[in-house]
Amino acid sequence: MLRDGTPTQKNGSAVMTIGALARRTAVPVKTLREYEDLGLIYTVGRSAGNYRLFGEEALWCVGVVRTLRGLGLTLAEIQELAARYLARADEPIGPQLGQVLRAARARAERKIDELQALVQRIADYEADHADELAGRADFRVYDPRSGALGP
C-alpha cells in the first residue's frame, strides 16, 4: 500500500478501483463490470472490502475493447477474440481478427444497403405526397373516419 492508502500490486504498482478506472477511461462503471465479467479486462482481484481492483493494464484493455467496438465488433466477438488471445499466446491473433473484421464489414455494408433502401422509400413517399407535405392538400382525405370521399 502506498503512503496515501492507495492499494498496490505485489510489484509495487498502484491499483485502482472500478470507479477510478471509469473516471480515467470515461466508460461507465456498469459497462466496466460487464467487460470484467466477460473476461475483457485484466484485473488484479478484489480488495479486502470486496472492491474490484485493476492495474494500469486495464487501461489498455478498455482501449482495445473501445477500438474494436468502434469498428463494429460485437461483445461476443471481442470475448471470443480475447479468449483465443489469452489461451493461445503462441499464435498471432491477427488472422482471427481479420476474419472478424470482414464479418463486421459485411454487417455494416448490409446496414448501409438497408439505410439506402429506407432513404429511397422516404424519397418515394415525399414524391407521392408532395402536395400534402407542402400544405396544398390534407392527409385527412385518406382517413376513413374523416368523412372525406378520398383523393
FENDANOR-V217248 format. One record per pair of residues at least 4 apart in sequence whose C-alpha atoms are under 7 Angstrom apart, sorted by the first residue. I is the first residue (numbers start at 1). GAP is how many residues later the second one is. Records with the same first field share a line. If there is no record, write none. Layout:
I=GAP, GAP
This chain:
1=4, 5, 6, 7
2=4, 5, 6
6=8
7=7, 8
8=4, 5, 6, 7
9=4, 5, 6
14=41
15=38, 39, 40
16=4, 5, 37, 38, 39
17=4, 34, 35, 36, 37
18=4, 11, 34, 35
19=4, 10
20=4
21=4
22=4, 5, 6, 7
27=4, 5
28=4
29=4
30=4
31=4
32=4
33=4
34=4
35=4, 5, 6
36=4, 5
38=41
40=21, 39, 42
41=17, 20, 21
42=12, 15, 16, 19
43=10, 11, 12, 15
44=9, 10, 11
45=7, 8
46=4, 5, 6, 7
47=4, 5, 6
54=4
57=4
58=4
59=4
60=4
61=4
62=4
63=4
64=4
65=4
66=4
67=4
68=4, 5
69=4, 5
72=32
73=4, 5, 31
74=4
75=4
76=4
77=4
78=4
79=4
80=4
81=4
82=4
83=4
84=4
85=4, 8
93=4
94=4
95=4
96=4
97=4
98=4
99=4
100=4
101=4
102=4
103=4
104=4
105=4
106=4
107=4
108=4
109=4
110=4
111=4
112=4
113=4
114=4
115=4
116=4
117=4
118=4
119=4
120=4
121=4
122=4
123=4
124=4
125=4
126=4
129=4
130=4
131=4, 5, 6
132=4, 5, 6, 7
140=6
141=5, 7, 8, 9, 10
142=8
